[in-house]
Amino acid sequence: MKFKVLSSLNILLTGGVSTLLFLGGCAGDNTSPGIEYAPDMYHSVAYDPLSQMEANPHTKDGKNLIEPVKNTIARGQLDYVYPYANTPEDYERAGNELKIPADIDSSEATVAEGKAIYLNYCAVCHGENGMADGPIVAAEKFPAPPAYNSDRLKNLPAGKMYHSITYGKNLMGSYASQVAPKERWKIIRYIQTLQKQ
């Protein structure tokens, strides 16, 4: 009889403690994971990729940031490869060799898209219609570039325009960091309509 009482008491105590622990685990901060066993298995300690202070024992050169293999191109970035240097000779070579890609047609949609990009980046100097009357020029903050329909630019090849957008020309800086390669060609499609005005 004594054994049954102790056994029942143990069951009640174990059940009560288990219930308290279970209910205690439900209360508190909802963002807390609670008690974790071996947390490093779930949350690995990362190396700081740009740190020069700590050497990584798992790489050959001890760097945390592993550089890509030389002469490789990231997937989807092939059109960013530009084989021309920023020299007068390559400017002329680009004018003779570079052609607008076949997928950048001269449809109304492409020209409209090129116009929208042109208005964002180019119109500030070149003007909305390419007449070298942009707001910066009108405010006399910057010298006027030549108009697109001027004798100097009306027959400018697409390759030279692309080269100028990529590297800049004279007082115009490079737009390579702001305008993607396909967008440059669309701008050129719009500029070609301005050359004919």
C-alpha positions, 0 to 999 in steps of 0.5 A, a space after each residue: 500500500 505504501 508503495 502505491 502511495 509513493 508511486 502515485 505521488 511520484 507520478 503526480 510530482 513528475 506530471 506537475 513539474 512537467 506541466 510547469 516546465 511545458 507552460 513555462 516554455 510557452 510564456 515570454 518573448 516570442 522571438 526567443 528560440 528558448 534553450 538550444 542544444 549545441 547552437 553552433 550547429 544551427 548558427 555557424 560563426 561566419 568570417 567577415 569577408 572584408 576583414 584584413 585582421 583575421 586570417 581564414 585557416 580554410 583557404 590557401 591565401 588566408 583571405 575570407 573573400 575568395 576572388 573569382 577565377 581570372 578571366 571568368 564572367 559572371 552568369 548573365 554579365 557577358 554583355 558587360 565585357 567591352 573589348 575597347 580601351 579608352 583611347 582615340 584609336 579604339 574610339 575610331 575602331 568601335 565606330 567601325 566595328 560595333 553594331 547595334 545588337 539584333 535584339 535591340 530593334 528600332 520599334 516604337 517600344 524600344 525607342 520609347 524605352 530609350 527615350 525614357 532612359 535618355 530623359 533620366 540621364 542625358 537630357 540634363 545636358 543634351 536637352 529633351 530633343 537633343 538640341 543641346 539645350 538642357 537645364 544645366 546648359 540653359 543655366 550656364 553651368 556647363 558648356 553646350 554639347 553639339 546638337 544631335 542633328 548638327 553636321 558634327 553628330 548627325 552621321 555619328 556611328 552607333 559604335 562611337 555613341 556606345 563608346 562615348 556612353 561607356 567611357 565618356 567623351 570630352 566634358 561628358 563623364 562615363 555612364 557605364 555605372 548607371 546605364 546597363 549595356 542594353 539600355 545604352 543601345 536603346 538610348 542610341 536608338 532614340 538618339 538616331 531619331 534625333 539625328 534625323 530631325 
